[in-house]
Amino acid sequence: MKESSFYTKLYEDDSSAKKTVQCNLCGRMCRIADGGLGFCKTQKNSDGKLFSINYHRIASCHTDPIEKKPLYHFLPGSSTYSIGGFGCNFSCLNCQNYMLSMNSYDKFNSTKILPETIVKNAINDNCLSISWTYNEPTLYFDFARETSLISHKENLKNAFVSNGYMSEESLRETLNFIDAFNIDLKFFDDKLYREICGGKLDIVLDNLKAIHQSKSHLEITTLLINDLNTDEDQIRLICNFIIEELGADVPLHFSRFFPMHKM
């Protein structure tokens, strides 16, 4: 485990009976009691300090075409070394990767791997980048930053495939070491975000604006789910937001929903 970079102690001194902390990693801002886990199941309060239990631990790794992320305008035609683990800060009923995102870490289901090994594997597989994917990469902040700083020295780029629900503070720091983002814009309806994903639309929209204003490459994906976001009005709202707030040069991918998890 590694002490998390983004949290606030909600107690005055170490003699306090209740050593509750607030995680500031994502938009959920979980309040976590001593011994407890955050909603994502990757941030643990141990004696009044918050630790990332997924530090140097992954559940899956694979070499993919960069277009599979999907990133079609960032190092096109190249391979990317994809890594991911367990946990998520959303609770999407339709999660296409629920086997990872809805589970938590234990000593049997994950593999310890060092940043140097990830970089070496990426180079050996002739990859031009490392992608943090499969589950929500925001939860890997400290691990991803450490790996990215090493990989940049080897001329490797780094990408986040994310739901875009970072806190303002953690996104500001993430923009210093992540070169490309593919962000899911699941709905353009706050009610659907709350009911289907357990999140809030405005946080995602604000983060999309911040990413676009930075030097990082941005592409957006919307998963089309019958009877939820496939009508013309919903799609037009997404397109208009991109054109008006981000720019017509930001790619938008539509992907196909397969019945999965609770839908």
C-alpha positions in Angstrom: 0.0 0.0 0.0 1.0 3.6 -0.5 -0.4 6.7 1.3 -2.8 8.4 -1.0 -2.0 11.8 -2.4 -5.5 13.3 -2.0 -7.2 13.1 1.3 -8.2 15.3 4.3 -8.1 14.3 7.9 -11.5 15.1 9.5 -10.2 14.8 13.1 -8.1 17.2 15.1 -5.3 15.0 16.6 -4.2 11.4 16.7 -5.9 10.8 20.1 -9.3 11.2 18.5 -11.6 8.2 18.8 -13.0 8.6 15.3 -10.2 9.0 12.8 -12.4 9.6 9.8 -10.8 11.0 6.6 -12.2 12.4 3.4 -10.9 11.0 0.1 -10.3 13.8 -2.4 -9.3 11.6 -5.4 -12.6 11.7 -7.3 -15.9 13.5 -7.4 -17.5 11.2 -4.8 -15.4 12.7 -2.0 -16.0 9.7 0.2 -15.8 10.0 4.0 -14.1 6.9 5.2 -14.1 5.7 8.8 -11.0 4.1 10.3 -10.6 0.6 8.9 -13.0 1.3 6.1 -12.8 1.4 2.3 -14.0 4.1 0.0 -16.8 3.4 -2.5 -14.2 2.3 -5.1 -12.8 -0.3 -2.8 -9.2 0.9 -3.5 -8.8 3.6 -0.9 -8.5 2.4 2.7 -8.4 4.3 6.0 -5.8 2.8 8.3 -5.5 4.5 11.7 -6.5 7.9 10.2 -4.3 7.7 7.1 -5.6 6.9 3.6 -3.8 4.3 1.6 -4.1 3.0 -2.0 -4.4 -0.7 -1.7 -3.9 -1.1 -5.5 -0.4 0.4 -5.5 1.9 -1.8 -7.7 -1.0 -4.3 -8.2 -2.9 -5.1 -11.4 -5.5 -7.6 -12.4 -4.9 -7.6 -16.2 -2.4 -6.6 -18.8 -2.5 -6.9 -22.6 -1.0 -5.4 -25.7 -3.8 -3.8 -27.8 -4.1 -1.7 -30.9 -4.4 1.9 -29.7 -7.7 2.1 -31.7 -9.3 -0.4 -29.2 -9.2 2.2 -26.4 -10.7 3.8 -28.6 -8.1 6.4 -29.6 -8.1 6.9 -33.4 -6.2 10.2 -33.6 -3.4 9.5 -31.1 -0.4 7.4 -32.4 -2.7 5.8 -35.0 -1.7 2.3 -36.1 0.5 1.7 -33.0 0.2 -0.7 -30.1 -0.4 0.2 -26.5 0.4 -1.7 -23.3 -2.9 -1.9 -21.5 -3.1 -2.4 -17.7 -5.9 -2.3 -15.2 -7.3 -3.7 -12.0 -10.3 -3.9 -9.7 -12.7 -1.2 -8.5 -14.6 1.8 -9.8 -16.0 5.0 -8.5 -19.2 4.5 -10.6 -21.8 1.7 -10.2 -23.0 1.5 -13.8 -25.8 -1.0 -14.1 -24.7 -1.7 -17.7 -21.0 -2.1 -16.9 -19.2 -3.9 -19.8 -16.3 -4.8 -17.6 -18.0 -5.6 -14.3 -15.9 -8.6 -13.5 -13.1 -6.2 -12.7 -14.8 -2.9 -11.8 -17.2 -4.4 -9.3 -14.7 -6.6 -7.5 -12.0 -5.7 -4.9 -8.4 -6.6 -4.4 -7.1 -9.6 -2.4 -3.8 -11.3 -2.4 -5.0 -14.1 -4.7 -6.6 -12.2 -7.5 -4.0 -9.6 -8.4 -0.4 -9.5 -9.5 2.4 -7.3 -8.1 4.2 -5.4 -10.8 6.7 -2.5 -10.6 6.5 0.6 -12.9 9.9 -0.3 -14.4 8.5 -3.7 -15.4 5.5 -2.1 -17.1 7.7 0.1 -19.1 10.1 -2.7 -20.0 7.1 -4.9 -21.1 5.7 -2.0 -23.2 9.1 -1.6 -25.0 9.5 -5.3 -25.5 6.1 -5.5 -27.1 6.9 -2.6 -29.5 4.3 -0.3 -27.9 4.4 3.4 -28.2 2.2 4.0 -25.2 0.9 2.7 -21.9 -2.9 2.8 -21.4 -4.6 2.7 -18.0 -7.8 1.0 -18.8 -10.2 -1.9 -18.0 -11.2 -0.2 -14.7 -11.2 3.4 -13.7 -7.6 4.7 -13.9 -8.2 7.6 -11.6 -8.0 5.1 -8.7 -4.4 4.3 -9.8 -3.2 7.9 -9.5 0.0 7.4 -7.6 0.9 4.2 -9.5 0.1 5.8 -12.8 2.1 8.9 -12.1 5.2 6.9 -11.0 5.0 4.8 -14.1 4.4 7.7 -16.5 7.4 9.6 -15.2 9.6 6.6 -15.9 8.0 5.8 -19.3 8.4 9.4 -20.6 12.1 9.0 -20.2 11.8 6.1 -22.7 9.7 8.2 -25.1 6.5 6.3 -24.2 3.2 8.2 -24.0 0.5 7.5 -21.5 -3.3 7.3 -21.8 -6.3 7.2 -19.4 -9.5 5.5 -20.5 -11.8 7.0 -17.9 -15.3 7.9 -16.9 -14.0 11.5 -16.3 -15.0 11.6 -12.6 -11.8 12.9 -11.1 -11.7 15.6 -8.5 -10.6 19.0 -9.7 -7.4 18.6 -7.6 -6.5 15.2 -8.9 -7.2 16.0 -12.5 -5.0 19.1 -12.3 -2.1 16.9 -11.2 -3.0 14.1 -13.7 -2.8 16.5 -16.6 0.9 16.8 -15.8 1.7 13.2 -16.8 -1.1 11.8 -18.9 -0.8 12.5 -22.7 -4.2 11.3 -23.9 -7.6 10.7 -22.6 -10.6 8.8 -23.8 -13.5 9.9 -21.6 -16.9 8.2 -21.5 -19.7 10.7 -21.8 -22.4 8.3 -20.9 -25.5 10.4 -21.1 -26.4 14.1 -21.4 -28.9 13.8 -18.7 -28.1 14.2 -15.0 -31.0 12.0 -13.9 -29.7 9.0 -16.0 -26.2 9.6 -14.7 -27.5 9.3 -11.1 -29.8 6.4 -11.8 -27.6 4.3 -14.1 -24.1 5.2 -13.0 -24.3 6.7 -9.5 -22.6 9.9 -10.6 -23.3 13.5 -11.6 -23.2 14.9 -15.1 -21.8 18.3 -14.3 -18.5 16.9 -12.8 -17.8 15.0 -16.1 -18.6 18.0 -18.2 -16.3 20.3 -16.2 -13.5 17.7 -16.4 -13.9 17.4 -20.2 -13.5 21.2 -20.5 -10.4 21.1 -18.3 -8.8 18.3 -20.3 -9.5 20.1 -23.6 -8.0 23.3 -22.3 -4.8 21.4 -21.4 -2.2 20.0 -23.8 -3.5 16.5 -23.5 -5.2 14.8 -26.4 -8.9 14.1 -25.9 -11.4 11.8 -27.5 -14.9 11.0 -26.2 -17.0 7.8 -26.2 -20.7 7.3 -25.8 -22.1 3.8 -25.4 -25.5 3.7 -27.1 -28.1 1.9 -25.0 -31.6 1.3 -26.5 -34.4 3.5 -25.1 -32.0 5.4 -22.9 -29.7 7.6 -25.0 -30.3 6.6 -28.6 -32.9 9.2 -29.5 -31.9 12.1 -31.7 -32.3 14.7 -29.0 -29.9 13.0 -26.7 -27.2 12.5 -29.4 -27.7 16.1 -30.6 -27.2 17.4 -27.0 -23.9 15.6 -26.8 -22.7 16.8 -30.2 -23.7 20.4 -29.5 -21.8 20.4 -26.1 -18.7 19.2 -27.9 -19.0 21.7 -30.7 -19.8 24.7 -28.4 -17.7 23.9 -25.3 -14.8 21.9 -26.7 -14.5 22.2 -30.4 -15.5 20.3 -33.6 -12.0 18.8 -33.8 -12.7 16.6 -30.7 -13.5 13.0 -31.9 -16.7 11.4 -30.6 -17.0 7.6 -30.8 -20.3 5.7 -30.6 -20.0 2.2 -29.3 -22.5 -0.7 -29.2 -24.1 -1.8 -26.0 -24.1 -5.6 -25.2 -26.4 -6.9 -22.4 -24.2 -7.1 -19.4 -24.1 -7.0 -15.6 -27.6 -5.8 -14.4 -28.9 -4.7 -17.8 
